[in-house]
Amino acid sequence: MSNNSTKILFLTTLVSGIMITISSNSWLGAWMGLEINLLSFIPVMSSKENIFTTEASLKYFLVQALASSVLLFLIISKSMMEEMFSLFNSTTSSMIMTTPLLLKGGAAPFHWWFPSVMEGLSWSNCLILMTLQKIAPLILISYSLKSSIFYSSIILLSVIVWSMGGYIQISIRKIMTYSSMNHMGWMLTAMLLGENLWSMYFMIYSFLTLTIISIISPFKISFINQTFLFNNDNPVMKFLLFTSLLSLGGLPPFLGFLPKWLIIQSMINNNMTFIITIMVVVSLITLYYYLRISYSSFIILHSEPSWNIKMHKNKSMITMLSFSFISLMGLIMCSAMIIIY
């Protein structure tokens, strides 16, 4: 989309759709907000400069339209059967209503569309898909989420699929996609514990994703082997990129460990030790992917190609440094503030 005014218009309606869903007091109003959000994001995805965006936008539209139609059918069924049966006040009702929302959010096992759509998008649209587009489905899920075997299975599948799917990936977009699914499992776990906990987790996850994409996007990096040649003349920027990746993976003492720390503590207090043990073990396995990229780029010496010598000295450099510093020192600053106050 080349026209900036048109892009601003669609981004405004996209955010408006999210706000309609959040502020709605009925399922039908929430569905309308989801549709406004969907129809606003499709034109933003399209680009004449990238032929893969057409395929990605078509896949995204078909999947989201399927989820929206199923959700509308369930809403109508709920309104017709609510007075006759008590089904929709039970755990079964919660499970049925949240299934299309999990498909919209890309949680496992409804994640099959997510990697292929991400692969065809620009980095700015990937950021929107991994952050803004998850807000409305997650809030609707939080309204009806109840502790059950179904949700425990979804949570475990989300973290396990990431550990299995990300192992063979060389595309950074797909690695970020599977990372998003992993964090989706942690956010669903946080929902069972409290609204404030998952909101904080989502904000920190969005911030870390923004930090990584703000560093990667100017250099047009798409694959792991490109990080070997990434900006060897400026090791500080390289260091900040990989510390942000490790922070996203939840490695202490970075900021990304803070929400996971709180979730682990809360789950232990609520006697949910079995689930959290599996989640922690899988998270340790997934840190290997980030460490693999980091070690290879820092330790192995590579020549610098001529097209990568030009430095990106602009205003975004200050933004990259600021975000990366918060990611690096965030947990330490939060701990210091707690000790002081």
Summary of the structure (lengths in Angstrom):
residues: 341
radius of gyration: 20.6
end to end distance: 48.8
largest distance: 71.6
contacts: 1094
relative contact order: 0.08
helix: 79%
strand: 1%
